[in-house]
């Protein structure tokens, strides 16, 4: 019989299986997409780059929606994940072949459908094996695992496309280990599957979804501007700083969210990110302000990755199946990346730096308003128990101090 992490209620074997499956899917797609994009820039006409980004983004969104619709209904989850891993491995092998525009479009579709089928399934399993009172900290562990996977693969990647192809194929093949470790969880009893209309019609969902959309709409504005002002070397330095801070923030964010609540943690993230943009609106050419922005950007992203990718939507699903909740939650992130790649450089050329950042800061502070009315998804009982436990511990320390005195 499986043992459990103390006070977590999570089987180590099951959680490890979910981590392996999720990390393999996310890290694989991150680098498969980057490699395919580099091929497009090399062999395709220059105007095709934006077309490729558009196709890849919207194919991924559509397949994630389709994946959330069919999982557990049309095909059993285990068969779905195994089939998706096989499709991803085949697509990875095809990267080693000489590619032209038609074959690039075919590969883009294979990558998108493999991710779209897998992602809602593996994240919904995360929701099922965790509880509301520990979902934040388990989300931190999951996010840290993904960050380590992405960083590790970055060192393995090379200019040898055959080697890259074999690495990505091995990654999707290793996903099978995670699927097998999940065992009976894959076909366990699941709740009712709500419609997308009912999810988007839920007041609680909308109060969290709108701030996430607002953040995604303005998030892409900063980096094209800094490249224009300070050059690519300075951007590389800030990206390193931001990624480091994001890793630390993601590790802490879930534990904080489980202690003080999701809403307070998210509000803090939006406020400090808005403060970063507000300072850029006043001093857009100051390098120190950009360094501060990279820091708060990292802190905010660490919070948002853990809460908007793994925690909030699972909390809001309650006893219902959560694939569609997570599908809704990931769409703004995909659109943000699309906007950064396509419209970001255009806006940088057309609008002054002062106007861009002032607008972004206003938008982000406005995003906090819906959160003020959003319900706390961490159970009230859990918050009260932790506050009482904290009070008792403080009282003990005070008593010990006076007793010794």
Buried (B, 14 or more C-beta within 10 A) or exposed (E): EEEEEEEBEBBEBBBBBBBBBBBBBBBBBBBBBBBBBEBBEEBBEEEBBEBBBEBBBBBBBEBBBBBBBBBBEEBEBBEBBBBBBBBBBBBBBBBBEEBEBEBBBEBBBBBBBBBBBBBBBBBBBBBBBBBBBBBBBBBBBBBBBBBEBBEEBEEEBEEEBEEBBBBBBBBBBBBBBBBBBBBEBBEEEBEEBBEBEEBEEBEBBBBBBBBBBBBBBBBBBBBBBBBEBBEEEBBEBBBEBBBBBBBEBBBBBBBBBBBBBBBBBBBBBBBBBBBBBBBBBEBBEBEEBBBBBBBBBBBBBBBBBBBBBBBBBBBBBEEBBBBBBBBBBBBBBBBBBBBBBBBBBEBBEEBEBBEBBBBBBBBBBBBBBBBEEBBBBBBEEBBEEBEEEEEEEEEEEEEEEEEEE
